[in-house]
């Protein structure tokens, strides 16, 4: 601006500045912004799951909230929360890097916030089972479903199958599988849960999908003890599967 022009805030400007200052003090809003902005940038820059140094985020415009910088401590808290909910995973490098998971990609593609993604009901929530010949307390230590027990002679516990499927789906991003195998593994787990929720699960289908799941878990692609533990769990829940 040329000349000696004086610029003064209007009353509306003063109110806006005060609102920004108040927003800057909202820790929950700051964390939500940091999680959303970091995950979106991670998807935009490394959507192919290539690892990046998360500290680089602090040098981007997205790291500002209500006009002030996001701190390193706030970024660390956001990363911990994203990792806890399997939207990113840490890679043991020097310095430590992170990569987006398939669930993180789904969250970014949905266009909503991280909280929206985390709080949405999973496919198996609030299920009604119509189960045959209940020989035990199937609902023990389970929740988020209604059960009407009548007869079941297949030897399959649908509630246990649902819990198995959820465990498999949550573990998929951390088994170090190639992307195609992660997708197949997750789809198989979803099929198990959907079949168990029909009221009359087909043991043949459960065994066929369970066999495929155990095959993936026992493959050389899966490292560490988690694969063996899940394979043994599947063999216990689904009768007639090949040994883990």
N, C-alpha and C positions, 0 to 999 in steps of 0.2 A: 504494500500500500504506500503510495507516494504521499509526501507531505507529513505534517505533524498531526496525524489523525489520532484522536483518543478513542479507545474501544472500551466499553463498559458492559458488564453483564446485565441483562434485563432481569426482572423478577423471576421470569420463567427459567432463565439461565442459572440463577442462584439455586432454585429448587432442583434443577437437573443435577447440578454439581453435588448438592447435598444427598440426593438419591444415589449417585455413584459412590460417594464416600460410605454411605450406609451399606450398599451392596458389597463393597470391598471387604467389609467386616463379616460378611455372611460366609462362614467356613464351609457349610454344606453346599452352598451354591458354587463356591470356588472349586470344591472337589468334583462336583458334578461336571462343571465346565472342563476341568482338566482331564477327566476320564473321557468325556465325549470328544474333545478336541484332539487328544493324543491318539485315540483309537481311529478316528477319521483320518488323521495324518498318516498313521501307520498303514492304513489300508491304501491311501492314495499313493504313498511312496514305496510301499513294499507289499502290495496286495498279493504277490506270488509267494508270500511267507518267507521272503528273504529277511534275515535278521538285521536289525539296525541298533545303533547306540541310542538309547532313549534320551540321553542328556542333550542330544542335538535338538530335541523338541524345544528346549528352553531358548533357542536362538531364533525361533520362528514367531511370526505375528500371532499365531494361534495361542501362544503361551501367555497372552495378556488377558486379564479378566477385569472388566470395569475400569480399564485404564492403567492397571498395575500388573507387574510381572508375577507369574506363578513361581513360587519358590521351589528349590530343589527338594525340600521336605514334602511339599504338597505333591510334587511329581512322584516321589517315592511312594507316598500313600496311595495315589491313584494307580500306580503300577501294581502294587500289592493287591488292590481290590480287583483289578482286571484279571490278574493271574489267578486269584482265588476262585473266580467264576469262569475260568477256562476260556477267556477271550484273548489272552496272550499267554505265551510261555517264555520263561527265561532260558537262555542258552549260556552254558558255562564257558565263556570266553573271557579274554582280557583286552579291553574292559567288557563287562557283562553286556550282552545284547539281548534283545527281545524280538519275537516274531509273532505275527498274528495267527490265530488258530482258525479252523473252519467255523467255529461258533462266533469268533470275532468278525469274520467276513460276513456271516449272516446278519450280525448286528449292524454292521456298517451299511450293508445293502438295504436293510429294512428302513433306514433313514430316520429312525427314532433315536431316543437317548439310550445310553447304557442301562439306566434304571428301568426304562420301559422293557428292554430286552430281558433283563434279569427277573423282573417281576411278573412277566407273562406266564400264564399257567402252562406247564409242560403237557405233552399229549396224553400222559397217563394220569393227570390230576382229576379228582372228582369222578372216579369211575364207579359204575354199578356192576357188580359181578352177580351172575346167577349160576351158582356152583353146585355141582352134584355131590351126593354122598360125602358130606363133610365129616372126616374122621378126626379132626383136630381143630384147635382154635386158630383158623387161618388168619384172623384179623389181629392176632397178638403182635405187638410192637410195629403195627402198620397204621397208616392214617391216610386221610384224603380219599377214602373210597367207601361206598356203601356195599354191603354184601348180603345177598339172599341165598342161603345154602339149602340145597335139596339133595341132588344125587350126583355122584362123580365116581366112575369106576376106572378112569384112565390112569390113575396114579400120579396125575399132574396137579400141583398146587398152583392155581392161577395167580394168587397173591404173591407167591414167591417168584414166579416168572416175571411179574411186573417189576419187582424189586431188582431182580437180576438184570432185566433190560435197562433199567435206569442206571444201574451201576456201570454197565457196559457203555452206554451212551456218554456218560460223564467221563469215562476213562479214555474214550477214543482219541481226544486231542493230545494226550500225554503218552501214547504208546509208541511214538516216533515212527508211525506208519507213513508211507507215501500217501499223497492226497487221495488218489483213486481208492486205496484200501481203506482210508479213513471214511470216505463216503460210503463204500460198500458195508463196512463194519457198522456204521451208524444206522444205515437202512435196515440191516438185519436185526439190530436191536429193536428198532421201532416196529418191525414186523412181529417180533416176539411179543412185545407189549400189546400191540393192537389185537393180535390173535388171542392172547390171554384174556382180554377185556370183552370178547364177544359173548361170553357166557358159556360157550361150549367149544373150548379150544381143541383143535385137531392135533392129536399127539404126533401124527406123521409130519405135519408142517413144522411143529416145534422142534422135532428131532432133526429134520432136514436143515433148518436154519441154524439150530444149535451146533450141528456138526460143522457147518461152514464157519461159524464163529470160532469154535475151538481150533479149526484148521488155521485160521488167521492168527489166533493167540499163540499157537505152538510153532508158527513159522519163524524162520531166522530173522524176519523183519522186525520182530518184537524182541527187544532186549530188556533185561532186568527181571525182577521177580513178579511184577504186577501181572504180566501175561499168564504166568503159571498159576497164580492165585485165582484169577478170573476164570481160567479154564477149569480148574478144580471146582470152583463155585458152580459153573454152568453144568458140569457133570453131575453134581449133587442135586441140582434143582430139576434138571430134565432127565428123566430115566431113559436108559437105552442108548445114551450117547457113547461114542468111543472113549476109551480112557484118556485122561489128560496127560 
